[in-house]
Amino acid sequence: MKNPDLDWGSLPFGYVKTDYNVRCTYKDGKWGEIEVSDSEYVPLHIAASCLHYGQESFEGLKAFRGKDGKVRIFRMDENGKRFIRSAEGISMQPMPLELFEEMVRKVVKLNERFIPPYGSGASLYIRPLEIGISPKIGVSPSEEYMVIMLATPVGPYFKDGFKPTKVCLSREYDRVAPKGTGSIKIGGNYAASLNAGQVAHDLGYSVMLYLDPKDKEYLDECGAANFFGIKNNTYVTPDSETVLPSITNMSLRQVAEDLGLKVERRHIPYAELKEFDEVGACGTAAVCTPIGLIYDLDKKETFEYGTEPGEWTTKLYNRLQGIQYGLEPDTHGWCEIVEFD
Ligand SMILES: *Cc1c(COP(=O)(O)O)cnc(C)c1O
C-alpha cells in the first residue's frame, strides 16, 4: 500500500485514522485470540460496566523510526506491567505481559505505513485500553473484558515543541484522592482533571501543576505528566503515592545518572520551587518538556526559569530521544527492534 498523504513534520498530538487496530476479549475465564479490525468502532452493551462505573484503564507508548530505518518500540514491557497494575487497581482482569507485547508488535506491524519517517520529529503512538464489557447495573466488577490497541502517528504534545512552557499551580483542584487511584493509569483520573486543565488553558497556561491532595505542601503531578527539578547537579522528582509512575521519568532518572547527575526521589516542598535552576514535565507524550514559568494562582506568585531550555533538560532530552531514534547506544536494552516480515 502507498504511503499516507500526511504532513509528517506538522502532525499534532491527535488522532489520525490508521489501517488496523487489534482486540482481545476475556470471556469464560480466559483470553481469546488476537483479532484484527479495520473498524474504528466498538460494539458495546448499553449496560457495559465501563460506561456506567468507569472500569477503564489505558496505556500510551511509542514506536520510533530511527536514522537507520529500523523501528524501535520503547520499553513496552514496562507499559505492560503497569497495564496489569492498573487493571488490578480497579478490579479488572489483568492481561498477561506476553499477550500485551504480542498485541503491541502486531498493531505496529499492521500500521507500518503510518510510522513517521526519521527526522520528522513524529512517532507512532500506541494506545492500549481495557474496558469492562459485561452488562451491570449493580456495582460490581465485570466478568468480561476487552483490550483494544490502536496506533496513530503523533507530533509533539506541546505545540511549541522543545521550548519552555508555562504552567499554573493551584490548591483548589485535585486530580486524585490521597489514597485514591493516582498511581494507576485510568480514564477516571483524566475525567477528574479536565476542569482544572480547562482553567489553566483559559488563563493561558499549558497545564495545572497540582500539590499533593492531602497536605497541599508538596509538588505532585504536572497535568498528566511527572514533574522534575534540577539543582546542585541533582535531578529531583516527587515520591508520592498520588503520582503515576512514569516510564519516561524512570528512564530520565537513569539517563540523569548516566550523564553524571545525582538523582533524588522524595517529597518536594512547595518552597523548593524557588531553588531549582531548571524544572520540567515528562511523559511519553511530553517527552521531557522544560517549564519556563510557574504561576501560583492562589498566592499570585511567579517562579521563573528562563525563556530557553536549560542545559540539563536539553541534555536529558537529547540523550533520551537519541536512544529512541537509534542515534545513541541503547545500553540499558530499552528498545525492541520490530522485525517486519
Ligand atoms: C501516562 C501518565 C504519565 C506519564 O507516564 P509515561 O509512562 O512516561 O508515559 C504521567 N502522569 C500521568 C497522570 C499519566 O497518566
The ligand as a Tripos MOL2 file, in Angstrom:
@<TRIPOS>MOLECULE
LIG
   15    15     1     0     0
SMALL
NO_CHARGES

@<TRIPOS>ATOM
      1 C1          0.7990    8.3690   31.4960 C.3       1 LIG1
      2 C2          0.9960    9.3900   32.5690 C.ar      1 LIG1
      3 C3          2.2590    9.9580   32.8470 C.ar      1 LIG1
      4 C4          3.4770    9.6530   32.0370 C.3       1 LIG1
      5 O1          3.8600    8.3220   32.0700 O.3       1 LIG1
      6 P1          4.7880    7.7260   30.9310 P.3       1 LIG1
      7 O2          4.9200    6.3060   31.2660 O.co2     1 LIG1
      8 O3          6.0780    8.4470   30.9960 O.co2     1 LIG1
      9 O4          4.0950    7.9810   29.6410 O.co2     1 LIG1
     10 C5          2.3490   10.8580   33.8910 C.ar      1 LIG1
     11 N1          1.2710   11.1990   34.6290 N.ar      1 LIG1
     12 C6          0.0490   10.6770   34.3910 C.ar      1 LIG1
     13 C7         -1.0880   11.0980   35.2260 C.3       1 LIG1
     14 C8         -0.1230    9.7630   33.3660 C.ar      1 LIG1
     15 O5         -1.3470    9.2500   33.1430 O.3       1 LIG1
@<TRIPOS>BOND
     1     1     2 1
     2     2     3 ar
     3     2    14 ar
     4     3     4 1
     5     3    10 ar
     6     4     5 1
     7     5     6 1
     8     6     7 2
     9     6     8 1
    10     6     9 1
    11    10    11 ar
    12    11    12 ar
    13    12    13 1
    14    12    14 ar
    15    14    15 1
@<TRIPOS>SUBSTRUCTURE
     1 LIG1         1 GROUP 0 **** ****
